[in-house]
Amino acid sequence: MRVEYNESGRAQAPKRNKKKKGFGVHFFCFFLMISVSVLIALSLTVWFNVSGFRLSGSSVYSEAEVLSATGILNGDNLWRIDTDAAEESIEQLLPYVGTAKIGRKLPGTVTVKLTPAEEYAFVNTESGAAIIDSEFKVLKNISENENRLFVIKGMSFKEAVPGQKLTFSDSEQQKTLSEITDLLNEYGFSSDGQYGITMIDMADTLNVKMILDDRLYVVIGSMSNIENKLVHLKSMIGQVNMNATARIDLSDWSKDNKKASLVYEDISVYK
């Protein structure tokens, strides 16, 4: 028997194959989409739930206090926890934690890495006094400067809430204080630096003053040429008689008048 093929028959066969292939591709994509959706749903509900915590770093708080502050519980889904909110919660509820970093470790571990906050300065507030860190975060309210931290005077604050940054009443004071404390640290003027700072008076941002080593009263004046003033101050300190009290005035220092005055006197009146 002889079978004959015409042109129309040849043309129709590929079309049927294409339809079959197209159906298979669509079915595969649909199946894949359903499978991925199911896997995601399981990951966010049944799988990868929190089963433990791993703490690292240093902290004055107990493990129980830190874990409670995260707000994360065993059984919470690992992918649905808000790590940013947990970090912020730790830093606010536990003021002596400087930074907290929350991470995830499969299948169900929450990692918590802590960096301690360090006491930096003592400030007077409307409601009393407080200890702050170098970022102006309030560590605790306190009545006396027990640890003999350097004192920031002349500032006005709206609030001093432990775990939160100081709320300044005067934005210009805030800007000047941030600038000068950064520079003082950079040039070695700090409570534990080469040139120990005892007090800084910010009552007048155009006439800043400070006390070093509880014996040298320094009038900085305005922030103009502040870096050059600090360099000049360091050279003058080496010329002051050891253990003597003196008043150093840099307020008139400029690039055209690179001079400052040094007068030996009792500085207790300035404290």
C-alpha positions as CSV (number, residue, x, y, z in Angstrom):
1,M,0.0,0.0,0.0
2,R,1.2,3.4,-0.8
3,V,0.5,6.4,1.4
4,E,0.6,9.9,0.0
5,Y,1.3,13.1,1.8
6,N,0.0,16.4,0.6
7,E,1.2,19.9,1.5
8,S,-1.6,20.6,3.8
9,G,-0.8,17.5,5.9
10,R,2.8,18.5,6.2
11,A,1.8,22.0,7.4
12,Q,-0.6,20.8,10.0
13,A,1.7,18.4,11.9
14,P,4.2,21.1,13.2
15,K,1.2,23.2,14.4
16,R,0.0,20.4,16.6
17,N,3.5,19.9,18.0
18,K,3.8,23.6,18.8
19,K,0.5,23.5,20.6
20,K,1.6,20.6,22.7
21,K,5.0,22.2,23.5
22,G,3.3,25.5,24.4
23,F,0.9,23.7,26.8
24,G,3.8,21.9,28.4
25,V,5.7,25.1,29.0
26,H,2.7,26.9,30.5
27,F,1.9,23.9,32.7
28,F,5.6,23.8,33.9
29,C,5.5,27.6,34.7
30,F,2.2,27.3,36.5
31,F,3.5,24.3,38.6
32,L,6.8,26.2,39.4
33,M,4.9,29.3,40.5
34,I,2.6,27.2,42.8
35,S,5.6,25.4,44.2
36,V,7.5,28.6,44.9
37,S,4.4,30.1,46.5
38,V,4.0,27.1,48.8
39,L,7.7,27.1,49.7
40,I,7.5,30.8,50.6
41,A,4.4,30.3,52.6
42,L,6.0,27.4,54.5
43,S,9.1,29.5,55.1
44,L,7.1,32.3,56.6
45,T,4.8,30.1,58.7
46,V,6.0,26.6,59.5
47,W,9.7,26.5,58.7
48,F,12.6,28.6,60.1
49,N,10.9,29.6,63.4
50,V,13.1,31.0,66.1
51,S,14.5,28.2,68.3
52,G,17.4,30.0,70.0
53,F,19.6,33.1,70.5
54,R,23.3,33.6,70.3
55,L,24.8,36.7,72.1
56,S,28.2,38.2,71.5
57,G,30.0,41.3,72.5
58,S,30.1,43.1,75.9
59,S,27.3,44.4,78.0
60,V,26.5,45.3,81.6
61,Y,23.1,43.6,81.2
62,S,22.2,40.0,81.7
63,E,21.3,37.7,78.8
64,A,17.7,37.6,80.0
65,E,17.5,41.4,79.9
66,V,19.0,41.6,76.4
67,L,16.7,38.9,75.0
68,S,13.6,40.5,76.6
69,A,14.6,43.9,75.1
70,T,14.6,42.4,71.5
71,G,10.9,41.7,71.7
72,I,11.6,38.4,69.8
73,L,10.2,35.2,71.1
74,N,10.9,31.5,70.5
75,G,8.5,30.4,67.8
76,D,8.5,33.7,65.9
77,N,9.3,33.3,62.3
78,L,13.0,34.0,61.5
79,W,12.2,35.9,58.3
80,R,9.3,38.0,59.7
81,I,11.1,39.5,62.7
82,D,11.9,43.2,62.4
83,T,15.6,43.4,63.1
84,D,15.8,47.2,62.9
85,A,13.0,47.5,65.5
86,A,14.7,45.0,67.7
87,E,18.1,46.8,67.5
88,E,16.4,50.1,68.3
89,S,14.5,48.6,71.2
90,I,17.7,47.2,72.8
91,E,19.6,50.5,72.5
92,Q,16.7,52.4,74.1
93,L,15.6,50.0,76.8
94,L,19.2,49.2,77.7
95,P,21.0,52.6,77.6
96,Y,24.5,51.2,78.3
97,V,24.3,49.3,75.0
98,G,25.9,51.5,72.4
99,T,25.0,49.5,69.3
100,A,23.1,46.3,68.8
101,K,23.2,44.3,65.6
102,I,20.6,41.5,65.0
103,G,21.2,38.8,62.5
104,R,19.7,35.5,61.3
105,K,21.4,32.1,61.3
106,L,19.5,29.2,59.7
107,P,17.6,27.2,60.6
108,G,16.3,29.2,63.6
109,T,18.9,31.2,65.5
110,V,18.8,34.9,66.2
111,T,22.3,36.4,66.6
112,V,22.7,39.5,68.8
113,K,26.0,41.4,68.8
114,L,26.4,44.2,71.3
115,T,28.9,47.1,71.6
116,P,28.9,48.9,75.0
117,A,28.2,52.6,75.4
118,E,30.9,54.5,77.3
119,E,30.4,57.2,79.8
120,Y,31.6,60.5,78.2
121,A,30.4,63.6,80.1
122,F,28.2,64.9,82.9
123,V,25.5,67.4,82.1
124,N,23.1,69.5,84.1
125,T,19.5,69.4,83.0
126,E,16.3,71.2,84.1
127,S,15.2,68.1,86.1
128,G,18.7,67.3,87.6
129,A,21.7,65.9,85.8
130,A,22.7,63.1,83.5
131,I,25.6,61.0,82.2
132,I,25.9,60.9,78.4
133,D,28.0,59.1,75.8
134,S,30.0,60.8,73.0
135,E,26.9,60.7,70.8
136,F,24.9,62.7,73.4
137,K,22.8,59.6,74.2
138,V,21.6,59.8,77.8
139,L,22.9,56.8,79.8
140,K,21.3,57.6,83.1
141,N,20.0,60.4,85.3
142,I,22.1,61.0,88.3
143,S,22.5,63.6,91.0
144,E,26.3,63.7,91.4
145,N,29.2,63.3,89.1
146,E,30.4,60.1,90.8
147,N,32.9,59.1,88.2
148,R,34.4,62.5,87.8
149,L,33.5,62.8,84.1
150,F,34.2,66.1,82.4
151,V,31.3,68.5,82.8
152,I,29.4,70.3,80.0
153,K,28.0,73.5,81.4
154,G,25.8,76.2,80.1
155,M,23.6,74.0,78.0
156,S,19.8,74.0,78.0
157,F,18.0,70.7,77.3
158,K,14.3,70.0,76.7
159,E,14.6,66.4,77.8
160,A,17.2,64.0,79.1
161,V,15.6,60.5,78.8
162,P,17.8,57.5,79.4
163,G,18.3,55.5,76.1
164,Q,17.5,58.6,74.0
165,K,19.7,61.4,72.7
166,L,19.6,64.7,74.5
167,T,16.9,67.1,73.2
168,F,18.6,70.5,72.8
169,S,16.6,73.7,73.3
170,D,19.1,75.7,71.2
171,S,20.1,74.3,67.8
172,E,23.2,76.6,67.6
173,Q,24.5,75.2,70.9
174,Q,24.0,71.7,69.7
175,K,25.9,72.4,66.4
176,T,28.8,74.1,68.2
177,L,29.0,71.4,70.9
178,S,29.1,68.6,68.3
179,E,31.8,70.4,66.4
180,I,34.0,71.3,69.4
181,T,33.8,67.9,71.1
182,D,34.8,66.1,67.9
183,L,37.8,68.4,67.5
184,L,38.8,68.1,71.2
185,N,38.8,64.3,70.9
186,E,40.8,64.5,67.7
187,Y,43.5,66.7,69.3
188,G,43.7,64.7,72.5
189,F,41.6,66.9,74.8
190,S,39.3,64.4,76.6
191,S,38.7,63.2,80.1
192,D,41.1,60.3,79.5
193,G,43.3,61.9,76.8
194,Q,46.7,63.4,76.8
195,Y,45.2,66.8,77.9
196,G,42.5,65.9,80.4
197,I,39.5,68.0,80.1
198,T,37.5,68.8,83.3
199,M,34.9,71.2,82.1
200,I,33.5,72.9,79.0
201,D,31.3,76.0,79.2
202,M,28.9,76.4,76.3
203,A,26.7,79.2,77.7
204,D,27.9,81.5,75.0
205,T,28.8,79.9,71.7
206,L,30.8,82.9,70.7
207,N,32.9,82.7,73.8
208,V,33.5,79.0,74.6
209,K,35.6,78.2,77.7
210,M,37.0,75.1,79.2
211,I,39.2,73.8,82.1
212,L,42.0,71.3,81.6
213,D,43.4,69.0,84.3
214,D,41.4,71.0,86.8
215,R,44.1,73.7,86.8
216,L,44.1,75.5,83.4
217,Y,41.2,77.8,82.5
218,V,41.2,78.2,78.8
219,V,39.2,80.9,77.0
220,I,38.7,79.7,73.4
221,G,36.4,82.5,72.2
222,S,34.5,81.9,69.0
223,M,34.9,78.8,66.8
224,S,36.8,80.8,64.2
225,N,40.3,79.3,63.7
226,I,39.4,76.6,66.3
227,E,41.8,74.0,65.0
228,N,44.7,76.5,64.9
229,K,43.8,77.6,68.4
230,L,43.9,74.0,69.7
231,V,47.4,73.5,68.1
232,H,48.6,76.7,69.7
233,L,47.1,75.7,73.1
234,K,49.0,72.4,73.0
235,S,52.3,74.3,72.6
236,M,51.4,76.6,75.4
237,I,50.5,73.9,77.9
238,G,54.1,72.6,77.7
239,Q,55.3,76.0,78.9
240,V,53.1,76.2,82.0
241,N,54.7,75.4,85.3
242,M,53.9,71.9,86.5
243,N,50.9,71.8,88.9
244,A,50.4,75.6,88.6
245,T,46.9,77.1,88.0
246,A,46.6,79.6,85.1
247,R,44.3,81.3,82.7
248,I,45.0,81.0,79.0
249,D,43.2,83.3,76.6
250,L,43.0,82.4,72.9
251,S,39.9,84.5,72.1
252,D,41.9,87.1,70.1
253,W,43.9,84.5,68.2
254,S,43.8,84.9,64.4
255,K,46.0,84.2,61.4
256,D,47.2,87.8,61.6
257,N,47.6,87.8,65.4
258,K,48.9,84.4,66.4
259,K,49.1,85.2,70.1
260,A,47.5,84.1,73.3
261,S,47.9,85.3,76.9
262,L,49.0,83.3,79.9
263,V,48.3,84.5,83.5
264,Y,49.0,82.5,86.6
265,E,46.0,82.9,88.9
266,D,43.5,81.0,91.0
267,I,40.9,79.6,88.7
268,S,38.4,78.3,91.3
269,V,36.1,81.2,90.5
270,Y,35.6,79.8,87.0
271,K,34.5,76.3,88.1
